[in-house]
Amino acid sequence: MAQSVKLSDDIMKLVRTESERQSRSIAGQIAHWVRIGRAIETSGNFDHARINAVLAGEAGPNTLSDEEHDVWLDAFSAALAEPSDGEEAFFEGRRQLGRGVGLDENGELVRETPDAAA
């Protein structure tokens, strides 16, 4: 039974590019990558617990195999792309105090006054 899955635009761009390169359909490319990912995860060179330990800061990335390092790097990059709850709270506190909350396209500090946030 077919299922629908939402994937980010950047993932779909990769899928389209690689599917064209490999002469596969988009669904075929995704299925191919799923099979490869499954094979790696079940191989003797891959331990998801070690990846989770590195993501939690309990071990360094130098403790990972090459396959584990690639998966960790993807997860780490994705985590950096989204603010954590703690970061959101930190910047909300800065907004309430009228302090800098980021940089604009010119690299200038952006300040938000409490009145502007309302």
Backbone bond lengths (Angstrom), bond angles and torsions (degrees), N, CA, C in turn:
res aa  C-N    CA-C-N  psi(-1)  N-CA   C-N-CA  omega(-1)  CA-C   N-CA-C  phi
1 M - - - 1.449 - - 1.529 108.57 -
2 A 1.307 116.63 126.66 1.462 121.61 -179.33 1.523 110.46 -70.72
3 Q 1.335 115.26 146.11 1.463 122.40 179.20 1.517 108.65 -127.91
4 S 1.317 116.58 148.62 1.466 121.14 173.86 1.514 108.87 -97.33
5 V 1.331 115.84 139.58 1.462 122.08 179.06 1.522 107.25 -135.42
6 K 1.336 116.66 135.82 1.458 120.33 176.21 1.521 108.85 -90.11
7 L 1.326 115.86 128.68 1.459 122.37 177.13 1.521 108.12 -123.56
8 S 1.319 116.31 148.40 1.455 120.75 -179.45 1.524 110.18 -64.90
9 D 1.327 114.80 158.30 1.468 120.16 179.55 1.528 112.10 -59.48
10 D 1.351 117.05 -38.54 1.468 118.62 -178.58 1.522 111.19 -67.62
11 I 1.326 117.82 -36.40 1.476 120.56 176.66 1.533 109.27 -66.75
12 M 1.325 116.92 -44.25 1.466 119.54 -178.98 1.524 111.52 -64.40
13 K 1.319 117.49 -34.15 1.469 120.04 176.59 1.526 110.03 -62.36
14 L 1.351 115.99 -43.61 1.466 119.77 177.10 1.524 111.09 -62.22
15 V 1.334 116.41 -43.88 1.465 120.62 -178.93 1.530 110.19 -61.87
16 R 1.323 116.73 -46.57 1.473 119.65 -179.34 1.529 111.49 -61.46
17 T 1.323 115.69 -46.03 1.466 119.75 -179.19 1.524 110.79 -60.25
18 E 1.315 116.16 -48.19 1.466 119.47 -177.06 1.527 111.47 -71.73
19 S 1.318 117.73 -35.12 1.474 119.23 179.09 1.525 110.77 -64.03
20 E 1.337 116.63 -38.32 1.466 119.63 176.37 1.524 110.92 -66.24
21 R 1.326 115.81 -43.20 1.470 120.73 -179.33 1.525 111.41 -62.56
22 Q 1.332 116.37 -36.87 1.462 121.12 -175.82 1.531 113.30 -97.48
23 S 1.324 117.17 4.88 1.473 122.56 -178.53 1.525 111.83 54.59
24 R 1.335 114.94 46.65 1.460 121.08 176.45 1.519 108.64 -119.61
25 S 1.325 115.82 157.97 1.453 119.17 170.84 1.537 107.99 -71.85
26 I 1.309 116.52 165.38 1.462 119.85 178.17 1.528 109.50 -60.90
27 A 1.330 116.84 -45.54 1.471 120.09 178.42 1.529 110.56 -62.30
28 G 1.332 116.25 -39.90 1.461 120.16 179.15 1.524 111.91 -64.35
29 Q 1.348 116.99 -38.23 1.465 120.30 178.75 1.520 110.58 -66.41
30 I 1.315 116.98 -44.12 1.468 120.43 179.25 1.526 110.05 -62.67
31 A 1.330 117.02 -44.60 1.473 120.30 178.66 1.526 110.48 -61.50
32 H 1.324 117.22 -40.52 1.466 121.77 178.11 1.522 110.30 -59.96
33 W 1.331 116.82 -48.36 1.462 120.00 179.38 1.522 112.34 -64.91
34 V 1.328 117.43 -33.63 1.473 120.20 176.83 1.526 109.51 -64.14
35 R 1.323 117.00 -44.14 1.470 119.94 179.01 1.529 111.26 -63.07
36 I 1.329 116.61 -41.59 1.472 119.89 178.69 1.525 109.73 -64.45
37 G 1.316 117.18 -47.23 1.461 120.87 179.29 1.509 112.10 -58.89
38 R 1.312 116.93 -42.27 1.476 121.85 178.13 1.525 110.38 -63.35
39 A 1.324 116.56 -42.36 1.466 120.01 179.58 1.522 110.94 -63.69
40 I 1.324 116.87 -41.01 1.463 119.97 179.01 1.524 110.43 -65.35
41 E 1.327 116.15 -46.46 1.465 119.37 -177.82 1.526 112.83 -63.53
42 T 1.308 117.50 -29.17 1.466 119.51 -179.54 1.526 112.65 -94.88
43 S 1.336 116.86 -0.05 1.459 119.33 178.46 1.522 110.19 -76.62
44 G 1.298 116.24 166.91 1.457 120.98 178.80 1.518 113.81 -73.77
45 N 1.338 118.18 -10.29 1.463 122.21 -178.54 1.521 113.11 -95.77
46 F 1.316 117.38 9.94 1.450 120.09 -173.01 1.522 110.06 -132.96
47 D 1.326 116.36 127.15 1.460 121.96 178.14 1.527 108.45 -135.53
48 H 1.324 115.85 105.39 1.464 120.11 -176.92 1.526 111.71 -62.83
49 A 1.309 118.47 -28.58 1.469 121.51 178.08 1.537 110.55 -62.76
50 R 1.321 116.91 -37.53 1.476 119.48 177.49 1.523 111.06 -66.24
51 I 1.321 116.71 -39.35 1.465 120.25 177.23 1.524 109.88 -61.55
52 N 1.334 116.74 -46.10 1.461 120.80 179.13 1.524 111.06 -61.76
53 A 1.323 117.70 -37.75 1.467 120.73 178.42 1.527 110.69 -64.04
54 V 1.329 117.63 -40.04 1.464 120.64 178.58 1.527 109.68 -68.79
55 L 1.334 117.77 -41.84 1.461 120.84 178.00 1.526 111.32 -61.74
56 A 1.333 117.29 -32.36 1.466 121.95 179.30 1.525 112.37 -83.32
57 G 1.328 117.23 -3.24 1.461 120.74 179.68 1.514 113.61 80.27
58 E 1.323 117.51 15.94 1.463 121.91 -179.16 1.528 112.67 -89.45
59 A 1.326 116.75 -10.06 1.467 122.51 178.52 1.524 107.44 -153.17
60 G 1.308 115.77 162.44 1.456 120.49 179.20 1.512 111.37 -91.69
61 P 1.341 117.37 154.62 1.462 120.44 -179.76 1.522 113.27 -62.98
62 N 1.332 117.51 -18.86 1.466 119.88 178.88 1.528 112.00 -70.16
63 T 1.327 118.12 -7.97 1.468 121.42 178.10 1.528 112.22 -86.90
64 L 1.325 117.46 -3.63 1.463 121.85 -174.56 1.523 112.06 -94.55
65 S 1.331 115.48 150.90 1.467 120.04 171.21 1.522 108.07 -70.72
66 D 1.308 117.51 170.20 1.469 120.93 178.98 1.526 111.17 -58.56
67 E 1.330 117.28 -43.67 1.460 121.34 179.74 1.518 110.92 -63.85
68 E 1.324 116.46 -44.64 1.465 121.08 178.99 1.526 111.02 -63.83
69 H 1.336 116.05 -39.85 1.460 120.82 -179.83 1.523 110.86 -61.29
70 D 1.323 117.65 -42.03 1.466 121.35 179.00 1.526 111.09 -61.23
71 V 1.334 117.02 -43.91 1.462 121.00 179.66 1.526 110.06 -67.56
72 W 1.336 117.00 -42.74 1.466 121.08 178.32 1.530 110.32 -59.87
73 L 1.328 117.20 -45.20 1.458 120.82 -177.69 1.523 111.04 -61.68
74 D 1.325 117.51 -41.00 1.467 120.63 176.63 1.526 110.83 -61.95
75 A 1.334 116.61 -46.23 1.464 120.54 -179.54 1.517 111.40 -66.28
76 F 1.330 117.03 -40.30 1.460 121.78 179.65 1.529 110.41 -64.71
77 S 1.336 116.85 -44.05 1.469 121.01 178.78 1.523 111.12 -62.85
78 A 1.323 116.42 -40.79 1.469 119.92 178.48 1.521 110.86 -64.92
79 A 1.335 116.86 -39.44 1.467 120.29 179.26 1.520 111.23 -65.63
80 L 1.312 117.97 -35.99 1.461 121.35 178.78 1.523 112.13 -69.41
81 A 1.315 117.50 -24.93 1.457 121.37 -176.88 1.523 112.43 -74.95
82 E 1.311 118.30 -19.33 1.462 122.60 -178.14 1.521 109.85 -119.34
83 P 1.348 118.12 133.27 1.468 119.45 178.70 1.526 111.50 -69.69
84 S 1.315 115.77 143.44 1.461 120.58 177.21 1.529 109.23 -79.60
85 D 1.326 116.90 169.37 1.462 121.05 176.24 1.527 110.43 -59.36
86 G 1.327 116.48 -39.16 1.459 120.51 179.15 1.518 111.85 -64.77
87 E 1.335 116.75 -40.01 1.464 120.25 177.77 1.526 111.07 -66.68
88 E 1.332 116.28 -41.05 1.465 119.79 177.78 1.529 110.17 -59.98
89 A 1.334 117.07 -44.84 1.462 121.41 179.50 1.527 110.86 -64.53
90 F 1.316 117.59 -41.03 1.460 122.09 178.95 1.528 110.83 -59.18
91 F 1.335 116.61 -49.32 1.456 119.52 -177.90 1.529 112.47 -72.58
92 E 1.315 118.05 -28.60 1.461 119.96 174.25 1.532 109.58 -64.85
93 G 1.318 117.60 -40.44 1.466 121.42 175.47 1.518 111.01 -61.28
94 R 1.321 117.02 -41.39 1.471 120.83 178.20 1.530 110.75 -65.21
95 R 1.343 116.81 -39.71 1.468 120.00 178.08 1.522 110.63 -60.83
96 Q 1.328 115.41 -44.50 1.464 119.60 -178.25 1.524 112.12 -64.53
97 L 1.322 117.05 -26.80 1.466 121.19 178.91 1.530 112.56 -93.56
98 G 1.340 117.40 -0.31 1.453 121.08 -179.56 1.514 113.74 71.98
99 R 1.308 117.00 25.34 1.472 121.64 -179.68 1.524 110.67 -93.33
100 G 1.327 115.83 172.57 1.460 121.27 -179.97 1.515 111.44 -60.87
101 V 1.337 114.64 138.73 1.463 119.87 -178.97 1.522 112.74 -124.39
102 G 1.334 118.25 5.35 1.454 120.48 179.07 1.507 111.13 160.58
103 L 1.323 115.12 -170.64 1.456 122.04 179.69 1.525 109.24 -119.33
104 D 1.345 115.96 145.00 1.455 119.24 175.17 1.528 109.37 -86.97
105 E 1.338 116.13 -175.42 1.465 120.22 -175.97 1.523 113.18 -64.75
106 N 1.353 117.09 -16.24 1.465 121.02 177.59 1.524 112.32 -96.81
107 G 1.325 117.43 3.80 1.449 120.98 -179.53 1.519 113.80 82.09
108 E 1.336 116.74 11.68 1.458 121.65 179.32 1.528 110.41 -87.53
109 L 1.332 115.93 143.99 1.460 121.83 179.80 1.524 110.47 -65.11
110 V 1.328 116.14 130.23 1.460 122.40 177.28 1.511 107.64 -99.38
111 R 1.324 115.56 128.43 1.466 121.43 176.17 1.510 108.13 -112.97
112 E 1.295 115.39 144.53 1.459 119.93 176.76 1.504 108.43 -123.74
113 T 1.307 116.11 121.25 1.465 119.31 179.64 1.517 108.81 -81.08
114 P 1.325 117.85 153.41 1.471 119.59 179.41 1.525 112.19 -55.55
115 D 1.349 118.73 -33.64 1.458 121.68 179.61 1.525 111.15 -68.69
116 A 1.329 117.48 -36.25 1.475 121.58 -177.45 1.515 111.73 -69.64
117 A 1.325 117.94 -27.08 1.470 121.21 -178.01 1.515 111.34 -76.93
118 A 1.329 117.81 -19.11 1.475 120.92 -176.32 1.505 112.24 -78.60
